[in-house]
Amino acid sequence: MGKFFKGCLTVFVAFIALGVIVALFTGGGEDDVASDT
């Protein structure tokens, strides 16, 4: 059970990290477009 929980926690943290990276890249693009309009 401990290995299963550790594996799920690792996947969960990986998805959060991926979401943060995507948000940083897409958020920067939206700011540039908003300043132009």
PDB file with one MODEL, atoms N, CA, C and O in Angstrom:
MODEL        1
ATOM      1  N   MET A   1       0.831  -1.200   0.000  1.00  0.00           N
ATOM      2  CA  MET A   1       0.000   0.000   0.000  1.00  0.00           C
ATOM      3  C   MET A   1       0.869   1.255   0.000  1.00  0.00           C
ATOM      4  O   MET A   1       0.510   2.252  -0.628  1.00  0.00           O
ATOM      5  N   GLY A   2       2.001   1.222   0.691  1.00  0.00           N
ATOM      6  CA  GLY A   2       2.881   2.387   0.752  1.00  0.00           C
ATOM      7  C   GLY A   2       3.473   2.734  -0.600  1.00  0.00           C
ATOM      8  O   GLY A   2       3.589   3.908  -0.954  1.00  0.00           O
ATOM      9  N   LYS A   3       3.853   1.692  -1.368  1.00  0.00           N
ATOM     10  CA  LYS A   3       4.408   1.942  -2.700  1.00  0.00           C
ATOM     11  C   LYS A   3       3.358   2.531  -3.619  1.00  0.00           C
ATOM     12  O   LYS A   3       3.656   3.417  -4.419  1.00  0.00           O
ATOM     13  N   PHE A   4       2.121   2.042  -3.509  1.00  0.00           N
ATOM     14  CA  PHE A   4       1.032   2.556  -4.344  1.00  0.00           C
ATOM     15  C   PHE A   4       0.786   4.030  -4.050  1.00  0.00           C
ATOM     16  O   PHE A   4       0.617   4.833  -4.967  1.00  0.00           O
ATOM     17  N   PHE A   5       0.766   4.381  -2.762  1.00  0.00           N
ATOM     18  CA  PHE A   5       0.529   5.775  -2.366  1.00  0.00           C
ATOM     19  C   PHE A   5       1.660   6.665  -2.852  1.00  0.00           C
ATOM     20  O   PHE A   5       1.418   7.773  -3.331  1.00  0.00           O
ATOM     21  N   LYS A   6       2.902   6.186  -2.731  1.00  0.00           N
ATOM     22  CA  LYS A   6       4.055   6.965  -3.177  1.00  0.00           C
ATOM     23  C   LYS A   6       4.018   7.169  -4.693  1.00  0.00           C
ATOM     24  O   LYS A   6       4.365   8.242  -5.184  1.00  0.00           O
ATOM     25  N   GLY A   7       3.599   6.144  -5.429  1.00  0.00           N
ATOM     26  CA  GLY A   7       3.495   6.255  -6.882  1.00  0.00           C
ATOM     27  C   GLY A   7       2.427   7.251  -7.296  1.00  0.00           C
ATOM     28  O   GLY A   7       2.637   8.048  -8.211  1.00  0.00           O
ATOM     29  N   CYS A   8       1.291   7.211  -6.632  1.00  0.00           N
ATOM     30  CA  CYS A   8       0.213   8.157  -6.940  1.00  0.00           C
ATOM     31  C   CYS A   8       0.641   9.578  -6.598  1.00  0.00           C
ATOM     32  O   CYS A   8       0.334  10.513  -7.337  1.00  0.00           O
ATOM     33  N   LEU A   9       1.341   9.746  -5.494  1.00  0.00           N
ATOM     34  CA  LEU A   9       1.810  11.067  -5.100  1.00  0.00           C
ATOM     35  C   LEU A   9       2.798  11.613  -6.124  1.00  0.00           C
ATOM     36  O   LEU A   9       2.766  12.801  -6.443  1.00  0.00           O
ATOM     37  N   THR A  10       3.666  10.763  -6.635  1.00  0.00           N
ATOM     38  CA  THR A  10       4.630  11.186  -7.647  1.00  0.00           C
ATOM     39  C   THR A  10       3.928  11.630  -8.922  1.00  0.00           C
ATOM     40  O   THR A  10       4.293  12.650  -9.506  1.00  0.00           O
ATOM     41  N   VAL A  11       2.926  10.877  -9.361  1.00  0.00           N
ATOM     42  CA  VAL A  11       2.165  11.240 -10.561  1.00  0.00           C
ATOM     43  C   VAL A  11       1.419  12.545 -10.328  1.00  0.00           C
ATOM     44  O   VAL A  11       1.374  13.397 -11.215  1.00  0.00           O
ATOM     45  N   PHE A  12       0.836  12.712  -9.151  1.00  0.00           N
ATOM     46  CA  PHE A  12       0.090  13.923  -8.819  1.00  0.00           C
ATOM     47  C   PHE A  12       1.004  15.150  -8.865  1.00  0.00           C
ATOM     48  O   PHE A  12       0.636  16.174  -9.441  1.00  0.00           O
ATOM     49  N   VAL A  13       2.190  15.052  -8.264  1.00  0.00           N
ATOM     50  CA  VAL A  13       3.142  16.162  -8.261  1.00  0.00           C
ATOM     51  C   VAL A  13       3.615  16.453  -9.684  1.00  0.00           C
ATOM     52  O   VAL A  13       3.797  17.615 -10.046  1.00  0.00           O
ATOM     53  N   ALA A  14       3.816  15.415 -10.492  1.00  0.00           N
ATOM     54  CA  ALA A  14       4.247  15.610 -11.882  1.00  0.00           C
ATOM     55  C   ALA A  14       3.186  16.373 -12.673  1.00  0.00           C
ATOM     56  O   ALA A  14       3.527  17.261 -13.455  1.00  0.00           O
ATOM     57  N   PHE A  15       1.911  16.046 -12.485  1.00  0.00           N
ATOM     58  CA  PHE A  15       0.845  16.760 -13.186  1.00  0.00           C
ATOM     59  C   PHE A  15       0.770  18.220 -12.741  1.00  0.00           C
ATOM     60  O   PHE A  15       0.540  19.105 -13.565  1.00  0.00           O
ATOM     61  N   ILE A  16       0.960  18.477 -11.454  1.00  0.00           N
ATOM     62  CA  ILE A  16       0.944  19.854 -10.965  1.00  0.00           C
ATOM     63  C   ILE A  16       2.097  20.643 -11.580  1.00  0.00           C
ATOM     64  O   ILE A  16       1.908  21.772 -12.032  1.00  0.00           O
ATOM     65  N   ALA A  17       3.298  20.046 -11.596  1.00  0.00           N
ATOM     66  CA  ALA A  17       4.459  20.719 -12.179  1.00  0.00           C
ATOM     67  C   ALA A  17       4.217  21.003 -13.661  1.00  0.00           C
ATOM     68  O   ALA A  17       4.536  22.092 -14.137  1.00  0.00           O
ATOM     69  N   LEU A  18       3.667  20.054 -14.383  1.00  0.00           N
ATOM     70  CA  LEU A  18       3.377  20.250 -15.805  1.00  0.00           C
ATOM     71  C   LEU A  18       2.349  21.371 -15.990  1.00  0.00           C
ATOM     72  O   LEU A  18       2.487  22.196 -16.894  1.00  0.00           O
ATOM     73  N   GLY A  19       1.342  21.402 -15.154  1.00  0.00           N
ATOM     74  CA  GLY A  19       0.327  22.456 -15.228  1.00  0.00           C
ATOM     75  C   GLY A  19       0.911  23.827 -14.972  1.00  0.00           C
ATOM     76  O   GLY A  19       0.538  24.792 -15.639  1.00  0.00           O
ATOM     77  N   VAL A  20       1.826  23.933 -14.011  1.00  0.00           N
ATOM     78  CA  VAL A  20       2.470  25.216 -13.708  1.00  0.00           C
ATOM     79  C   VAL A  20       3.307  25.677 -14.894  1.00  0.00           C
ATOM     80  O   VAL A  20       3.281  26.854 -15.252  1.00  0.00           O
ATOM     81  N   ILE A  21       4.049  24.757 -15.505  1.00  0.00           N
ATOM     82  CA  ILE A  21       4.890  25.115 -16.654  1.00  0.00           C
ATOM     83  C   ILE A  21       4.021  25.592 -17.814  1.00  0.00           C
ATOM     84  O   ILE A  21       4.334  26.602 -18.445  1.00  0.00           O
ATOM     85  N   VAL A  22       2.944  24.885 -18.099  1.00  0.00           N
ATOM     86  CA  VAL A  22       2.043  25.278 -19.184  1.00  0.00           C
ATOM     87  C   VAL A  22       1.405  26.633 -18.884  1.00  0.00           C
ATOM     88  O   VAL A  22       1.271  27.470 -19.776  1.00  0.00           O
ATOM     89  N   ALA A  23       1.015  26.847 -17.637  1.00  0.00           N
ATOM     90  CA  ALA A  23       0.400  28.117 -17.254  1.00  0.00           C
ATOM     91  C   ALA A  23       1.380  29.277 -17.427  1.00  0.00           C
ATOM     92  O   ALA A  23       0.986  30.364 -17.850  1.00  0.00           O
ATOM     93  N   LEU A  24       2.639  29.054 -17.106  1.00  0.00           N
ATOM     94  CA  LEU A  24       3.640  30.113 -17.268  1.00  0.00           C
ATOM     95  C   LEU A  24       3.809  30.479 -18.743  1.00  0.00           C
ATOM     96  O   LEU A  24       3.848  31.661 -19.086  1.00  0.00           O
ATOM     97  N   PHE A  25       3.908  29.479 -19.613  1.00  0.00           N
ATOM     98  CA  PHE A  25       4.099  29.752 -21.039  1.00  0.00           C
ATOM     99  C   PHE A  25       2.857  30.397 -21.653  1.00  0.00           C
ATOM    100  O   PHE A  25       2.978  31.376 -22.388  1.00  0.00           O
ATOM    101  N   THR A  26       1.680  29.872 -21.369  1.00  0.00           N
ATOM    102  CA  THR A  26       0.460  30.418 -21.967  1.00  0.00           C
ATOM    103  C   THR A  26       0.084  31.753 -21.328  1.00  0.00           C
ATOM    104  O   THR A  26      -0.451  32.631 -22.005  1.00  0.00           O
ATOM    105  N   GLY A  27       0.355  31.915 -20.048  1.00  0.00           N
ATOM    106  CA  GLY A  27       0.034  33.173 -19.365  1.00  0.00           C
ATOM    107  C   GLY A  27       0.851  34.331 -19.924  1.00  0.00           C
ATOM    108  O   GLY A  27       0.333  35.438 -20.074  1.00  0.00           O
ATOM    109  N   GLY A  28       2.117  34.089 -20.231  1.00  0.00           N
ATOM    110  CA  GLY A  28       2.973  35.144 -20.783  1.00  0.00           C
ATOM    111  C   GLY A  28       2.475  35.592 -22.141  1.00  0.00           C
ATOM    112  O   GLY A  28       2.502  36.787 -22.438  1.00  0.00           O
ATOM    113  N   GLY A  29       2.021  34.668 -22.974  1.00  0.00           N
ATOM    114  CA  GLY A  29       1.502  35.007 -24.285  1.00  0.00           C
ATOM    115  C   GLY A  29       0.244  35.848 -24.189  1.00  0.00           C
ATOM    116  O   GLY A  29       0.066  36.790 -24.962  1.00  0.00           O
ATOM    117  N   GLU A  30      -0.633  35.517 -23.246  1.00  0.00           N
ATOM    118  CA  GLU A  30      -1.859  36.273 -23.091  1.00  0.00           C
ATOM    119  C   GLU A  30      -1.597  37.699 -22.623  1.00  0.00           C
ATOM    120  O   GLU A  30      -2.298  38.623 -23.035  1.00  0.00           O
ATOM    121  N   ASP A  31      -0.602  37.887 -21.774  1.00  0.00           N
ATOM    122  CA  ASP A  31      -0.268  39.223 -21.305  1.00  0.00           C
ATOM    123  C   ASP A  31       0.219  40.102 -22.459  1.00  0.00           C
ATOM    124  O   ASP A  31      -0.135  41.278 -22.535  1.00  0.00           O
ATOM    125  N   ASP A  32       1.028  39.536 -23.356  1.00  0.00           N
ATOM    126  CA  ASP A  32       1.515  40.304 -24.500  1.00  0.00           C
ATOM    127  C   ASP A  32       0.366  40.710 -25.424  1.00  0.00           C
ATOM    128  O   ASP A  32       0.327  41.842 -25.906  1.00  0.00           O
ATOM    129  N   VAL A  33      -0.558  39.801 -25.667  1.00  0.00           N
ATOM    130  CA  VAL A  33      -1.697  40.107 -26.537  1.00  0.00           C
ATOM    131  C   VAL A  33      -2.579  41.174 -25.890  1.00  0.00           C
ATOM    132  O   VAL A  33      -3.056  42.081 -26.572  1.00  0.00           O
ATOM    133  N   ALA A  34      -2.796  41.071 -24.593  1.00  0.00           N
ATOM    134  CA  ALA A  34      -3.658  42.025 -23.901  1.00  0.00           C
ATOM    135  C   ALA A  34      -3.054  43.430 -23.934  1.00  0.00           C
ATOM    136  O   ALA A  34      -3.796  44.406 -24.035  1.00  0.00           O
ATOM    137  N   SER A  35      -1.739  43.555 -23.852  1.00  0.00           N
ATOM    138  CA  SER A  35      -1.112  44.877 -23.852  1.00  0.00           C
ATOM    139  C   SER A  35      -1.174  45.521 -25.216  1.00  0.00           C
ATOM    140  O   SER A  35      -1.152  46.748 -25.317  1.00  0.00           O
ATOM    141  N   ASP A  36      -1.253  44.702 -26.298  1.00  0.00           N
ATOM    142  CA  ASP A  36      -1.310  45.240 -27.653  1.00  0.00           C
ATOM    143  C   ASP A  36      -2.694  45.798 -27.976  1.00  0.00           C
ATOM    144  O   ASP A  36      -2.814  46.728 -28.773  1.00  0.00           O
ATOM    145  N   THR A  37      -3.721  45.249 -27.373  1.00  0.00           N
ATOM    146  CA  THR A  37      -5.062  45.671 -27.737  1.00  0.00           C
ATOM    147  C   THR A  37      -5.562  46.854 -26.991  1.00  0.00           C
ATOM    148  O   THR A  37      -6.688  47.297 -27.220  1.00  0.00           O
TER     149      THR A  37
ENDMDL
END
